Amino acid sequence: SYSMSLASVTTAGNDISISISSAVDAWGNSITGIAGISLAGGGAAPSGALPSTPSFAVNNGSGAGTMRLLKSGSQLVTISLNGLLKQQTISVSPADANRFRFDLDAVQAVNRAFFGNALLTALDPYGNIDTQFSTATDTVRITSSGAGVVFNGVIGTAAAFSNGLCDLKDFGTGYNGDEPFVTFTARSNSGITGVSQTIGFSLLKISSGQLAQSTRYIGEQYTFT
């Protein structure tokens, strides 16, 4: 048996200290050996980055090591020492956001608010969603690669991001310009940035039109006036 000290809460990317003490075998002899660390499910972060879970030495019944978890949420940690297992669940919070991700439909309309998917997500260095990110203290501005105008592109209300997600449709954000293809950049006051994929815009603009009420057939042209 042995005693183990291990925090139950941490932040993604932070070192976590582990200590083992009073490790003895069935006859009361102090244990010397290697303590191994394993995670249920492997613990890979959304970005694909892997946690750091190095084994550490236990001498005469005591030893200490560190590990680093990268995936937010609950992580079940198992410590194995000479066949003796101990488990503890650790709650991992996301780290502070360092980039934005656009989830924006690839085709949009000129001079209209974005439609379809129009999400902006705050992500930490490991791809976890930073559920605590707030534009109440870190205003976000959206700009474009084109010469046109992004309208309603300043996001600065306290409720703009909910659990790390902002729906740009709620703000009526959109673009008016003549370019057929544009990318968008989100940048916060603190320097967090993200760039969208290339978004296509139709240059055909019909402000009004009227069709005659007579019968039409396949292949005939329709004339707008």
C-alpha positions as protocol buffer text, in pm:
chain_id: "A"
residue {
  index: 1
  type: SER
  ca { x: 0 y: 0 z: 0 }
}
residue {
  index: 2
  type: TYR
  ca { x: 100 y: 363 z: -29 }
}
residue {
  index: 3
  type: SER
  ca { x: -27 y: 716 z: 10 }
}
residue {
  index: 4
  type: MET
  ca { x: -56 y: 941 z: -294 }
}
residue {
  index: 5
  type: SER
  ca { x: -86 y: 1319 z: -315 }
}
residue {
  index: 6
  type: LEU
  ca { x: -230 y: 1448 z: -642 }
}
residue {
  index: 7
  type: ALA
  ca { x: -433 y: 1760 z: -717 }
}
residue {
  index: 8
  type: SER
  ca { x: -794 y: 1711 z: -827 }
}
residue {
  index: 9
  type: VAL
  ca { x: -811 y: 2028 z: -1041 }
}
residue {
  index: 10
  type: THR
  ca { x: -568 y: 2183 z: -1287 }
}
residue {
  index: 11
  type: THR
  ca { x: -542 y: 2391 z: -1604 }
}
residue {
  index: 12
  type: ALA
  ca { x: -443 y: 2244 z: -1940 }
}
residue {
  index: 13
  type: GLY
  ca { x: -68 y: 2271 z: -1991 }
}
residue {
  index: 14
  type: ASN
  ca { x: 22 y: 2324 z: -1625 }
}
residue {
  index: 15
  type: ASP
  ca { x: 258 y: 2090 z: -1442 }
}
residue {
  index: 16
  type: ILE
  ca { x: 92 y: 1869 z: -1181 }
}
residue {
  index: 17
  type: SER
  ca { x: 296 y: 1735 z: -890 }
}
residue {
  index: 18
  type: ILE
  ca { x: 257 y: 1375 z: -775 }
}
residue {
  index: 19
  type: SER
  ca { x: 404 y: 1240 z: -457 }
}
residue {
  index: 20
  type: ILE
  ca { x: 406 y: 892 z: -311 }
}
residue {
  index: 21
  type: SER
  ca { x: 484 y: 817 z: 50 }
}
residue {
  index: 22
  type: SER
  ca { x: 465 y: 530 z: 296 }
}
residue {
  index: 23
  type: ALA
  ca { x: 484 y: 273 z: 18 }
}
residue {
  index: 24
  type: VAL
  ca { x: 522 y: -75 z: 170 }
}
residue {
  index: 25
  type: ASP
  ca { x: 470 y: -428 z: 48 }
}
residue {
  index: 26
  type: ALA
  ca { x: 252 y: -695 z: 209 }
}
residue {
  index: 27
  type: TRP
  ca { x: 520 y: -759 z: 472 }
}
residue {
  index: 28
  type: GLY
  ca { x: 569 y: -397 z: 566 }
}
residue {
  index: 29
  type: ASN
  ca { x: 894 y: -351 z: 373 }
}
residue {
  index: 30
  type: SER
  ca { x: 951 y: -14 z: 209 }
}
residue {
  index: 31
  type: ILE
  ca { x: 908 y: -32 z: -167 }
}
residue {
  index: 32
  type: THR
  ca { x: 1167 y: 72 z: -420 }
}
residue {
  index: 33
  type: GLY
  ca { x: 1050 y: 75 z: -781 }
}
residue {
  index: 34
  type: ILE
  ca { x: 912 y: 276 z: -1072 }
}
residue {
  index: 35
  type: ALA
  ca { x: 572 y: 442 z: -1058 }
}
residue {
  index: 36
  type: GLY
  ca { x: 392 y: 452 z: -1392 }
}
residue {
  index: 37
  type: ILE
  ca { x: 121 y: 698 z: -1497 }
}
residue {
  index: 38
  type: SER
  ca { x: -158 y: 618 z: -1742 }
}
residue {
  index: 39
  type: LEU
  ca { x: -468 y: 803 z: -1859 }
}
residue {
  index: 40
  type: ALA
  ca { x: -801 y: 657 z: -1958 }
}
residue {
  index: 41
  type: GLY
  ca { x: -850 y: 717 z: -2330 }
}
residue {
  index: 42
  type: GLY
  ca { x: -494 y: 841 z: -2379 }
}
residue {
  index: 43
  type: GLY
  ca { x: -565 y: 1206 z: -2298 }
}
residue {
  index: 44
  type: ALA
  ca { x: -479 y: 1352 z: -2640 }
}
residue {
  index: 45
  type: ALA
  ca { x: -588 y: 1715 z: -2682 }
}
residue {
  index: 46
  type: PRO
  ca { x: -821 y: 1822 z: -2967 }
}
residue {
  index: 47
  type: SER
  ca { x: -512 y: 1959 z: -3146 }
}
residue {
  index: 48
  type: GLY
  ca { x: -355 y: 1613 z: -3134 }
}
residue {
  index: 49
  type: ALA
  ca { x: -95 y: 1715 z: -2876 }
}
residue {
  index: 50
  type: LEU
  ca { x: -18 y: 1440 z: -2626 }
}
residue {
  index: 51
  type: PRO
  ca { x: 2 y: 1473 z: -2247 }
}
residue {
  index: 52
  type: SER
  ca { x: 326 y: 1429 z: -2056 }
}
residue {
  index: 53
  type: THR
  ca { x: 305 y: 1134 z: -1816 }
}
residue {
  index: 54
  type: PRO
  ca { x: 662 y: 1022 z: -1738 }
}
residue {
  index: 55
  type: SER
  ca { x: 731 y: 744 z: -1490 }
}
residue {
  index: 56
  type: PHE
  ca { x: 922 y: 835 z: -1176 }
}
residue {
  index: 57
  type: ALA
  ca { x: 1135 y: 658 z: -919 }
}
residue {
  index: 58
  type: VAL
  ca { x: 1021 y: 555 z: -573 }
}
residue {
  index: 59
  type: ASN
  ca { x: 1302 y: 485 z: -325 }
}
residue {
  index: 60
  type: ASN
  ca { x: 1253 y: 341 z: 21 }
}
residue {
  index: 61
  type: GLY
  ca { x: 880 y: 407 z: 9 }
}
residue {
  index: 62
  type: SER
  ca { x: 870 y: 761 z: -128 }
}
residue {
  index: 63
  type: GLY
  ca { x: 909 y: 948 z: -455 }
}
residue {
  index: 64
  type: ALA
  ca { x: 776 y: 1239 z: -659 }
}
residue {
  index: 65
  type: GLY
  ca { x: 708 y: 1320 z: -1021 }
}
residue {
  index: 66
  type: THR
  ca { x: 519 y: 1558 z: -1246 }
}
residue {
  index: 67
  type: MET
  ca { x: 276 y: 1525 z: -1534 }
}
residue {
  index: 68
  type: ARG
  ca { x: 100 y: 1762 z: -1770 }
}
residue {
  index: 69
  type: LEU
  ca { x: -252 y: 1720 z: -1902 }
}
residue {
  index: 70
  type: LEU
  ca { x: -366 y: 1899 z: -2219 }
}
residue {
  index: 71
  type: LYS
  ca { x: -725 y: 1791 z: -2280 }
}
residue {
  index: 72
  type: SER
  ca { x: -994 y: 1979 z: -2088 }
}
residue {
  index: 73
  type: GLY
  ca { x: -1263 y: 1791 z: -1899 }
}
residue {
  index: 74
  type: SER
  ca { x: -1239 y: 1503 z: -1654 }
}
residue {
  index: 75
  type: GLN
  ca { x: -929 y: 1284 z: -1680 }
}
residue {
  index: 76
  type: LEU
  ca { x: -897 y: 952 z: -1496 }
}
residue {
  index: 77
  type: VAL
  ca { x: -537 y: 905 z: -1384 }
}
residue {
  index: 78
  type: THR
  ca { x: -400 y: 566 z: -1278 }
}
residue {
  index: 79
  type: ILE
  ca { x: -74 y: 531 z: -1082 }
}
residue {
  index: 80
  type: SER
  ca { x: 88 y: 188 z: -1080 }
}
residue {
  index: 81
  type: LEU
  ca { x: 366 y: 94 z: -838 }
}
residue {
  index: 82
  type: ASN
  ca { x: 483 y: -268 z: -826 }
}
residue {
  index: 83
  type: GLY
  ca { x: 137 y: -381 z: -928 }
}
residue {
  index: 84
  type: LEU
  ca { x: -40 y: -160 z: -674 }
}
residue {
  index: 85
  type: LEU
  ca { x: -288 y: 74 z: -842 }
}
residue {
  index: 86
  type: LYS
  ca { x: -440 y: 403 z: -733 }
}
residue {
  index: 87
  type: GLN
  ca { x: -679 y: 615 z: -938 }
}
residue {
  index: 88
  type: GLN
  ca { x: -793 y: 974 z: -921 }
}
residue {
  index: 89
  type: THR
  ca { x: -1011 y: 1189 z: -1144 }
}
residue {
  index: 90
  type: ILE
  ca { x: -870 y: 1531 z: -1229 }
}
residue {
  index: 91
  type: SER
  ca { x: -1083 y: 1817 z: -1360 }
}
residue {
  index: 92
  type: VAL
  ca { x: -888 y: 1999 z: -1631 }
}
residue {
  index: 93
  type: SER
  ca { x: -989 y: 2354 z: -1724 }
}
residue {
  index: 94
  type: PRO
  ca { x: -896 y: 2496 z: -2066 }
}
residue {
  index: 95
  type: ALA
  ca { x: -604 y: 2736 z: -2081 }
}
residue {
  index: 96
  type: ASP
  ca { x: -654 y: 3097 z: -2191 }
}
residue {
  index: 97
  type: ALA
  ca { x: -749 y: 3137 z: -2556 }
}
residue {
  index: 98
  type: ASN
  ca { x: -468 y: 3212 z: -2801 }
}
residue {
  index: 99
  type: ARG
  ca { x: -656 y: 3187 z: -3133 }
}
residue {
  index: 100
  type: PHE
  ca { x: -998 y: 3205 z: -3292 }
}
residue {
  index: 101
  type: ARG
  ca { x: -1155 y: 2956 z: -3530 }
}
residue {
  index: 102
  type: PHE
  ca { x: -1411 y: 3058 z: -3791 }
}
residue {
  index: 103
  type: ASP
  ca { x: -1684 y: 2813 z: -3883 }
}
residue {
  index: 104
  type: LEU
  ca { x: -1831 y: 3013 z: -4168 }
}
residue {
  index: 105
  type: ASP
  ca { x: -2021 y: 2875 z: -4467 }
}
residue {
  index: 106
  type: ALA
  ca { x: -1802 y: 2900 z: -4775 }
}
residue {
  index: 107
  type: VAL
  ca { x: -2060 y: 3092 z: -4981 }
}
residue {
  index: 108
  type: GLN
  ca { x: -2217 y: 3414 z: -4853 }
}
residue {
  index: 109
  type: ALA
  ca { x: -2412 y: 3703 z: -5006 }
}
residue {
  index: 110
  type: VAL
  ca { x: -2281 y: 4054 z: -5064 }
}
residue {
  index: 111
  type: ASN
  ca { x: -2432 y: 4323 z: -4841 }
}
residue {
  index: 112
  type: ARG
  ca { x: -2620 y: 4067 z: -4633 }
}
residue {
  index: 113
  type: ALA
  ca { x: -2556 y: 3942 z: -4283 }
}
residue {
  index: 114
  type: PHE
  ca { x: -2378 y: 3608 z: -4270 }
}
residue {
  index: 115
  type: PHE
  ca { x: -2613 y: 3312 z: -4291 }
}
residue {
  index: 116
  type: GLY
  ca { x: -2583 y: 2939 z: -4227 }
}
residue {
  index: 117
  type: ASN
  ca { x: -2285 y: 2854 z: -4008 }
}
residue {
  index: 118
  type: ALA
  ca { x: -2126 y: 3174 z: -3879 }
}
residue {
  index: 119
  type: LEU
  ca { x: -1949 y: 3080 z: -3556 }
}
residue {
  index: 120
  type: LEU
  ca { x: -1637 y: 3224 z: -3400 }
}
residue {
  index: 121
  type: THR
  ca { x: -1477 y: 2998 z: -3138 }
}
residue {
  index: 122
  type: ALA
  ca { x: -1210 y: 3087 z: -2882 }
}
residue {
  index: 123
  type: LEU
  ca { x: -949 y: 2810 z: -2857 }
}
residue {
  index: 124
  type: ASP
  ca { x: -658 y: 2755 z: -2621 }
}
residue {
  index: 125
  type: PRO
  ca { x: -311 y: 2639 z: -2741 }
}
residue {
  index: 126
  type: TYR
  ca { x: -425 y: 2274 z: -2731 }
}
residue {
  index: 127
  type: GLY
  ca { x: -750 y: 2317 z: -2924 }
}
residue {
  index: 128
  type: ASN
  ca { x: -977 y: 2318 z: -2620 }
}
residue {
  index: 129
  type: ILE
  ca { x: -1262 y: 2568 z: -2625 }
}
residue {
  index: 130
  type: ASP
  ca { x: -1189 y: 2848 z: -2378 }
}
residue {
  index: 131
  type: THR
  ca { x: -1530 y: 2857 z: -2214 }
}
residue {
  index: 132
  type: GLN
  ca { x: -1433 y: 3160 z: -2005 }
}
residue {
  index: 133
  type: PHE
  ca { x: -1335 y: 3391 z: -2291 }
}
residue {
  index: 134
  type: SER
  ca { x: -1530 y: 3717 z: -2279 }
}
residue {
  index: 135
  type: THR
  ca { x: -1544 y: 4019 z: -2506 }
}
residue {
  index: 136
  type: ALA
  ca { x: -1654 y: 4223 z: -2204 }
}
residue {
  index: 137
  type: THR
  ca { x: -1283 y: 4267 z: -2133 }
}
residue {
  index: 138
  type: ASP
  ca { x: -1132 y: 4177 z: -2472 }
}
residue {
  index: 139
  type: THR
  ca { x: -1321 y: 4330 z: -2766 }
}
residue {
  index: 140
  type: VAL
  ca { x: -1296 y: 4144 z: -3098 }
}
residue {
  index: 141
  type: ARG
  ca { x: -1288 y: 4319 z: -3437 }
}
residue {
  index: 142
  type: ILE
  ca { x: -1345 y: 4143 z: -3767 }
}
residue {
  index: 143
  type: THR
  ca { x: -1173 y: 4271 z: -4081 }
}
residue {
  index: 144
  type: SER
  ca { x: -1144 y: 4141 z: -4437 }
}
residue {
  index: 145
  type: SER
  ca { x: -878 y: 4087 z: -4699 }
}
residue {
  index: 146
  type: GLY
  ca { x: -1089 y: 4283 z: -4949 }
}
residue {
  index: 147
  type: ALA
  ca { x: -1131 y: 4651 z: -5013 }
}
residue {
  index: 148
  type: GLY
  ca { x: -1496 y: 4638 z: -4908 }
}
residue {
  index: 149
  type: VAL
  ca { x: -1653 y: 4694 z: -4570 }
}
residue {
  index: 150
  type: VAL
  ca { x: -1723 y: 4451 z: -4287 }
}
residue {
  index: 151
  type: PHE
  ca { x: -2036 y: 4577 z: -4116 }
}
residue {
  index: 152
  type: ASN
  ca { x: -2131 y: 4500 z: -3756 }
}
residue {
  index: 153
  type: GLY
  ca { x: -1782 y: 4359 z: -3711 }
}
residue {
  index: 154
  type: VAL
  ca { x: -1705 y: 4487 z: -3361 }
}
residue {
  index: 155
  type: ILE
  ca { x: -1794 y: 4228 z: -3096 }
}
residue {
  index: 156
  type: GLY
  ca { x: -1772 y: 4376 z: -2750 }
}
residue {
  index: 157
  type: THR
  ca { x: -2073 y: 4281 z: -2539 }
}
residue {
  index: 158
  type: ALA
  ca { x: -2046 y: 4067 z: -2228 }
}
residue {
  index: 159
  type: ALA
  ca { x: -2281 y: 3800 z: -2362 }
}
residue {
  index: 160
  type: ALA
  ca { x: -2127 y: 3778 z: -2712 }
}
residue {
  index: 161
  type: PHE
  ca { x: -1939 y: 3456 z: -2634 }
}
residue {
  index: 162
  type: SER
  ca { x: -2128 y: 3179 z: -2458 }
}
residue {
  index: 163
  type: ASN
  ca { x: -1908 y: 2889 z: -2345 }
}
residue {
  index: 164
  type: GLY
  ca { x: -1641 y: 3004 z: -2588 }
}
residue {
  index: 165
  type: LEU
  ca { x: -1871 y: 3037 z: -2891 }
}
residue {
  index: 166
  type: CYS
  ca { x: -1999 y: 3350 z: -3066 }
}
residue {
  index: 167
  type: ASP
  ca { x: -2269 y: 3332 z: -3334 }
}
residue {
  index: 168
  type: LEU
  ca { x: -2195 y: 3620 z: -3571 }
}
residue {
  index: 169
  type: LYS
  ca { x: -2552 y: 3604 z: -3701 }
}
residue {
  index: 170
  type: ASP
  ca { x: -2664 y: 3747 z: -3367 }
}
residue {
  index: 171
  type: PHE
  ca { x: -2474 y: 4067 z: -3454 }
}
residue {
  index: 172
  type: GLY
  ca { x: -2574 y: 4090 z: -3819 }
}
residue {
  index: 173
  type: THR
  ca { x: -2209 y: 4073 z: -3924 }
}
residue {
  index: 174
  type: GLY
  ca { x: -2155 y: 4070 z: -4301 }
}
residue {
  index: 175
  type: TYR
  ca { x: -1955 y: 4206 z: -4593 }
}
residue {
  index: 176
  type: ASN
  ca { x: -2014 y: 4452 z: -4875 }
}
residue {
  index: 177
  type: GLY
  ca { x: -1757 y: 4465 z: -5154 }
}
residue {
  index: 178
  type: ASP
  ca { x: -1686 y: 4374 z: -5514 }
}
residue {
  index: 179
  type: GLU
  ca { x: -1435 y: 4091 z: -5463 }
}
residue {
  index: 180
  type: PRO
  ca { x: -1555 y: 3738 z: -5547 }
}
residue {
  index: 181
  type: PHE
  ca { x: -1335 y: 3581 z: -5277 }
}
residue {
  index: 182
  type: VAL
  ca { x: -1247 y: 3719 z: -4934 }
}
residue {
  index: 183
  type: THR
  ca { x: -1092 y: 3597 z: -4609 }
}
residue {
  index: 184
  type: PHE
  ca { x: -1181 y: 3737 z: -4269 }
}
residue {
  index: 185
  type: THR
  ca { x: -960 y: 3800 z: -3967 }
}
residue {
  index: 186
  type: ALA
  ca { x: -1078 y: 3821 z: -3608 }
}
residue {
  index: 187
  type: ARG
  ca { x: -846 y: 4006 z: -3370 }
}
residue {
  index: 188
  type: SER
  ca { x: -901 y: 4086 z: -3005 }
}
residue {
  index: 189
  type: ASN
  ca { x: -756 y: 4382 z: -2819 }
}
residue {
  index: 190
  type: SER
  ca { x: -516 y: 4146 z: -2643 }
}
residue {
  index: 191
  type: GLY
  ca { x: -384 y: 4012 z: -2974 }
}
residue {
  index: 192
  type: ILE
  ca { x: -575 y: 3684 z: -3013 }
}
residue {
  index: 193
  type: THR
  ca { x: -630 y: 3624 z: -3385 }
}
residue {
  index: 194
  type: GLY
  ca { x: -790 y: 3384 z: -3629 }
}
residue {
  index: 195
  type: VAL
  ca { x: -832 y: 3376 z: -4006 }
}
residue {
  index: 196
  type: SER
  ca { x: -1123 y: 3222 z: -4194 }
}
residue {
  index: 197
  type: GLN
  ca { x: -1104 y: 3000 z: -4498 }
}
residue {
  index: 198
  type: THR
  ca { x: -1167 y: 3173 z: -4831 }
}
residue {
  index: 199
  type: ILE
  ca { x: -1531 y: 3280 z: -4857 }
}
residue {
  index: 200
  type: GLY
  ca { x: -1698 y: 3321 z: -5196 }
}
residue {
  index: 201
  type: PHE
  ca { x: -1935 y: 3607 z: -5276 }
}
residue {
  index: 202
  type: SER
  ca { x: -2159 y: 3638 z: -5579 }
}
residue {
  index: 203
  type: LEU
  ca { x: -2108 y: 3964 z: -5770 }
}
residue {
  index: 204
  type: LEU
  ca { x: -2455 y: 3943 z: -5926 }
}
residue {
  index: 205
  type: LYS
  ca { x: -2679 y: 4196 z: -5755 }
}
residue {
  index: 206
  type: ILE
  ca { x: -3050 y: 4214 z: -5848 }
}
residue {
  index: 207
  type: SER
  ca { x: -3221 y: 4497 z: -5668 }
}
residue {
  index: 208
  type: SER
  ca { x: -3564 y: 4442 z: -5825 }
}
residue {
  index: 209
  type: GLY
  ca { x: -3731 y: 4246 z: -6102 }
}
residue {
  index: 210
  type: GLN
  ca { x: -4060 y: 4139 z: -6252 }
}
residue {
  index: 211
  type: LEU
  ca { x: -4167 y: 3836 z: -6458 }
}
residue {
  index: 212
  type: ALA
  ca { x: -4450 y: 3849 z: -6707 }
}
residue {
  index: 213
  type: GLN
  ca { x: -4749 y: 3638 z: -6609 }
}
residue {
  index: 214
  type: SER
  ca { x: -4768 y: 3450 z: -6944 }
}
residue {
  index: 215
  type: THR
  ca { x: -4684 y: 3082 z: -6978 }
}
residue {
  index: 216
  type: ARG
  ca { x: -4312 y: 3000 z: -6998 }
}
residue {
  index: 217
  type: TYR
  ca { x: -4140 y: 2690 z: -7130 }
}
residue {
  index: 218
  type: ILE
  ca { x: -3813 y: 2516 z: -7054 }
}
residue {
  index: 219
  type: GLY
  ca { x: -3527 y: 2679 z: -7242 }
}
residue {
  index: 220
  type: GLU
  ca { x: -3690 y: 3018 z: -7279 }
}
residue {
  index: 221
  type: GLN
  ca { x: -3527 y: 3327 z: -7137 }
}
residue {
  index: 222
  type: TYR
  ca { x: -3677 y: 3528 z: -6855 }
}
residue {
  index: 223
  type: THR
  ca { x: -3630 y: 3902 z: -6883 }
}
residue {
  index: 224
  type: PHE
  ca { x: -3600 y: 4123 z: -6574 }
}
residue {
  index: 225
  type: THR
  ca { x: -3679 y: 4492 z: -6606 }
}
